Amino acid sequence: QVQLVESGGGLVQTGGSLTLSCAASGIISDAYTMAWFRQAPGKEREWVASIMARDDADYADSVKGRFTMRRVYTENAVYLQMNNLQLEDTAVYYCYAVQGRANYWGQGTQVTVSS
């Protein structure tokens, strides 16, 4: 059974930084694509960043240049370094893993940016 557990969310002022972590347990091979999504109140869940197997990270335009996703294969973990946070970054952030038909979501971690 695969489990994804996020941590690192919290309350931060605009311009601040947070680092989210996602620890994967179970059978998560290097072939899985790992991603971060977020869902703001009243909005649909949206893709933030992803790393395919042994590839570079891709980012949504809204976070490019401010967020950095890192994957540590030896730890079975991914991280999302978020800098220069803005009010519109407030959301629940979810970790996601997918390979073929197998896909898994974490429970989410709240990020709140205040002015």
N, C-alpha and C positions, 0 to 999 in steps of 0.2 A: 504494500500500500504506500503510495507516494503522499508525502505531506510537505507543504510549503508553509513556513512560518515567518511572517514579517515582523520586524521590530524597528525602532528608531524614530517613529513618528513623534509629534509633539507640537507645542506652540512656539512660534518664532515670529519676530518682528520683520517687517519688510526689509529686504536687503540682507537678511540673515541666511544661515546655512543649516542644513540637516543632512545626515547620511542615513538612508534606509538600508536595512539588511534583510535578506531572504535566505533562510537556511532550508535546504531540500534534504529530505530523508526518503529512503526507499530507493527504487531503481530509477535514478536520473543519470543517464549516460551523457557523455560529451555531445552526442548527436541531438540532444534536445535543444530546441530554441527556448531561451529564457527571456522573459519580457516583464516590463512594468506597465501597468495601466493605472488610471485614476478615474474617480467618479466624484464630481462635485454635486452638491445638493441640487436636485431638480434637473440634473443634466445626465446625458448618457455616459456610460463608461467609455473612456478614450485611451488610445494607445499613447504611451509616453516614450518608451525606448525598448530596444530588443537586441539580443546578441544571438546569432545563429551559431551552429557548431564551429568553434575555432575561427570565428570571423570577427570583424570589427563591429562595434555597436552602431545602430541607427537610431536617430532621434526624431521626434515630432518637431516641426518648425517652432512651435511655441516654447520649447525648452532648449533648443539647440544653442550651444555656447554657454549655457548656465548649468545644465545637468550633465553628469558623467556616469555612465553605467560600466561597471566592472564585474567580470566573472572570474572567480577563483575556483578552478576545476578541482584542485586538491582538497578544497573545503566543501565542495558541492554547494556553493553559495554565490549569490549575486548581490551587488551593492549599487545603490543609487546615490551619488553625491549630488546634492542640490544646493547651488549657490545663488546669491542674489534673488532670493525668493520674493514673489509678488503676491498680492492679494488673490489673484486669479489662480494661484497654485494650490489654494485651499481645496482639499479633497481627501477622500479615502484612497490610499495607494495600495494596489494589489500586485502581488507577484504571480506570474503565470509561466507554466512550462508546457510545451507541446512537442510531440513528435508523432506524425501521422494522425491516427485517430485518438491517440492518448493525449489528454490535456488535463491540466490541474490548475486550480486557483488556490491562493492563500486566503486567509480570513480578512486581510486588509489591516492597514494601520493609518490612523488619522493624522493628517498634516494640516495645521491651522496657521495661517499667516495673518498677523494683525498689523494695523497701521500705528 
